Amino acid sequence: MEIIKCDKESGIVIKSYNELDSTQMEIKRLINSNMYSEFECIITKCQTNGYGRKGNGWVHLKGNLALSIGYKGKVLENMVCGLLMRLSIVLTKFGVNTLIKWPNDLYISESKICGVLVEQVKEYIVIGIGMNILGDHPSYKSIKDLTGISIDQIELVYEIFKEIKLFSRLEKVNIDISYIQPKYTYLNGLEYKIVDLQNDCLILKSKDSRLVKISPLYFFYDYKNNELIKRTSF
């Protein structure tokens, strides 16, 4: 492990590892050993066992970002989408435009380029971010592949750090629904408009003005077919 950035004015500390099973697991170990300092950024060049929401694996390719950061607090309602909004804003600083795919991803066009995981570990909120920046793989598109834009990883981590420090001061997360795509989706063959987000659940409005609440615990979004599908296992 090496400390590759330590700036007293901003408070940022970036610790880089050659290899980890998971940046998220490393922060958990540090917290459980009382060795973690708030807002320390943990990144790794090689992540062998990264994971996302519901324990799904995350493929980490060389040149991509695997980052975890923690701070003291309690997980808030709509926190994941709130963080995705901040990450989307960060990426616009580098000339990259993205949209949120409910419940926890950023997309460029039809390609996933970023996923976010939020976990409560003792008194800490631990945020894990996986972002495809430069990785070269036939099955996984990167920001460079899709836009031609190369992003410096350390500069990106610094911008993310600043946004998360601001985010950590919030007592309530407000969501701009315009960041969430699509505007309309289908459920059981019927078209609904996405009108709100409550506790990470989509609020849908039918053509006859009925409201339906969709939980990510029981449904997932099929991007290709623009359809909400009920999960077969929970």
C-alpha positions in Angstrom: 0.0 0.0 0.0 1.2 3.5 -0.7 -0.3 6.9 0.0 -0.4 8.6 -3.4 -2.2 11.8 -2.4 -2.3 13.6 1.0 -3.6 17.1 1.0 -4.0 18.7 4.5 -6.0 21.7 3.2 -8.8 19.5 1.6 -8.3 16.6 4.0 -8.0 14.0 1.3 -5.9 10.9 1.8 -5.8 8.4 -1.1 -4.4 5.0 -0.3 -3.5 2.8 -3.3 -3.0 -1.0 -3.2 -1.6 -3.2 -5.9 -4.2 -5.8 -5.2 -7.2 -6.3 -3.0 -10.1 -8.7 -2.8 -12.3 -5.7 -2.6 -11.9 -2.0 -1.6 -15.2 -2.3 0.3 -13.9 -5.3 2.3 -10.6 -3.5 3.1 -12.5 -0.6 4.6 -14.6 -3.0 6.6 -11.5 -4.7 8.0 -10.0 -1.3 8.9 -13.2 -0.2 10.6 -13.5 -3.4 12.6 -9.8 -3.1 13.6 -10.4 0.6 14.6 -7.7 1.6 12.0 -9.9 3.6 9.6 -9.9 7.4 9.5 -13.0 9.1 8.1 -13.0 10.0 4.4 -9.8 8.0 3.6 -10.1 6.9 0.0 -9.1 3.3 -0.7 -8.3 2.4 -4.4 -6.7 -0.6 -6.0 -5.0 -1.5 -9.3 -6.4 -5.0 -9.1 -9.6 -6.1 -7.4 -10.1 -9.9 -7.3 -13.5 -10.2 -5.6 -15.4 -7.0 -6.1 -19.1 -7.1 -5.4 -22.1 -4.9 -5.9 -25.7 -4.8 -4.8 -27.2 -8.1 -3.7 -23.7 -9.6 -3.8 -23.4 -9.5 -7.6 -19.9 -9.6 -8.9 -18.2 -6.6 -10.4 -15.6 -7.2 -13.0 -12.6 -4.9 -12.5 -10.3 -4.3 -15.5 -6.9 -2.7 -15.5 -7.2 1.1 -15.7 -10.7 1.2 -14.2 -11.7 2.7 -10.9 -12.4 0.7 -7.8 -12.9 3.1 -4.9 -14.3 2.9 -1.4 -14.7 5.7 1.1 -16.4 5.9 4.5 -17.7 8.5 7.0 -19.7 8.4 10.2 -23.5 8.6 9.8 -26.6 6.6 9.0 -27.8 5.5 5.5 -30.4 8.0 4.3 -33.5 7.5 2.1 -32.7 7.7 -1.6 -29.0 7.8 -0.8 -27.8 5.6 -3.7 -29.5 7.7 -6.3 -28.4 10.8 -4.6 -24.8 9.7 -4.9 -25.3 8.7 -8.5 -26.5 12.3 -9.2 -23.3 13.6 -7.6 -21.2 11.2 -9.7 -23.0 12.3 -12.8 -22.2 15.9 -12.0 -18.6 15.1 -11.3 -18.3 13.4 -14.7 -19.7 16.4 -16.5 -16.6 18.3 -15.3 -14.6 15.9 -17.5 -17.0 16.4 -20.5 -18.9 13.1 -19.9 -22.7 13.0 -19.8 -24.5 10.2 -18.0 -27.9 9.2 -16.8 -29.1 7.1 -13.8 -30.4 3.6 -14.4 -32.5 2.7 -11.4 -31.6 1.6 -8.8 -27.8 1.9 -8.6 -26.0 2.4 -12.0 -24.8 5.2 -14.3 -25.2 4.6 -18.1 -23.9 6.2 -21.2 -26.3 5.4 -24.0 -27.1 1.6 -23.4 -23.8 0.8 -21.6 -23.3 0.6 -17.9 -20.2 2.5 -16.8 -20.6 2.9 -13.1 -22.2 1.1 -10.1 -22.6 2.3 -6.5 -22.9 0.3 -3.3 -23.8 1.7 0.1 -23.4 -0.3 3.3 -23.7 0.5 7.0 -20.6 -0.8 8.9 -20.9 0.0 12.6 -21.1 3.8 12.8 -19.8 4.3 9.3 -21.5 4.6 5.9 -19.2 2.9 3.5 -19.6 3.8 -0.2 -18.2 1.6 -2.9 -17.8 2.9 -6.5 -16.8 0.9 -9.5 -16.3 2.9 -12.7 -15.2 1.8 -16.2 -12.8 4.5 -17.2 -10.2 3.0 -19.5 -10.6 -0.7 -19.4 -10.3 -2.6 -22.7 -12.7 -5.6 -22.8 -15.0 -6.8 -25.6 -17.9 -7.3 -23.2 -17.6 -4.2 -21.0 -17.6 -0.7 -22.4 -15.6 2.1 -20.8 -15.9 5.9 -20.8 -13.0 6.0 -23.1 -14.6 3.5 -25.5 -17.9 5.4 -25.6 -16.8 9.0 -25.6 -13.1 9.0 -26.5 -12.4 10.9 -23.3 -9.5 9.9 -21.1 -9.9 10.7 -17.4 -7.0 10.8 -14.9 -8.0 8.5 -12.1 -6.5 10.5 -9.3 -8.0 13.7 -10.5 -11.4 11.9 -10.7 -11.0 10.4 -7.1 -10.3 14.0 -5.8 -13.4 15.3 -7.4 -15.5 12.4 -6.1 -14.0 13.0 -2.6 -15.1 16.7 -2.7 -18.6 15.8 -3.7 -18.9 13.0 -1.0 -17.7 15.4 1.7 -20.5 17.8 0.7 -23.0 15.0 0.5 -22.1 13.8 4.0 -23.5 17.0 5.5 -27.0 16.3 4.2 -29.8 15.4 6.5 -32.1 14.6 3.6 -31.4 13.6 0.0 -33.5 15.3 -2.7 -33.6 13.7 -6.1 -33.9 15.5 -9.4 -36.1 13.0 -11.3 -34.8 14.3 -14.6 -31.5 12.4 -14.0 -33.3 9.1 -14.0 -33.9 7.4 -17.3 -36.2 6.5 -19.0 -39.1 8.9 -18.4 -41.6 6.1 -19.2 -41.4 2.4 -18.6 -43.5 -0.7 -18.8 -44.9 -3.0 -16.1 -47.0 -6.0 -16.9 -47.4 -4.7 -20.5 -48.7 -1.3 -19.4 -47.0 2.0 -19.8 -46.2 4.1 -16.7 -44.5 7.5 -16.2 -41.7 7.7 -13.6 -42.8 10.5 -11.3 -40.8 10.2 -8.1 -38.3 8.3 -6.0 -39.1 7.4 -2.4 -36.8 5.3 -0.2 -35.0 4.1 -3.4 -38.4 2.9 -4.8 -39.8 4.1 -8.1 -43.1 5.8 -8.0 -45.0 5.2 -11.2 -48.1 6.9 -12.6 -50.4 5.1 -15.0 -52.4 6.7 -17.8 -55.5 6.6 -15.5 -53.5 8.4 -12.8 -53.0 5.3 -10.5 -49.7 5.4 -8.5 -47.6 2.3 -8.1 -44.6 1.9 -5.8 -41.8 -0.4 -7.2 -39.1 -1.7 -4.8 -35.6 -2.7 -6.0 -35.9 -5.7 -3.6 -38.7 -7.2 -5.7 -38.2 -5.8 -9.2 -35.3 -5.1 -11.6 -35.1 -2.9 -14.7 -34.6 -4.5 -18.1 -32.8 -1.7 -19.9 -33.0 -3.4 -23.4 -36.8 -3.8 -23.3 -37.5 -0.8 -21.1 -39.5 -3.0 -18.7 -39.7 -3.6 -15.0 -39.4 -7.4 -14.2 -40.4 -9.1 -11.0 -37.5 -10.9 -9.4 -37.8 -14.7 -9.1 -35.5 -14.8 -6.1 -35.0 -12.3 -3.2 
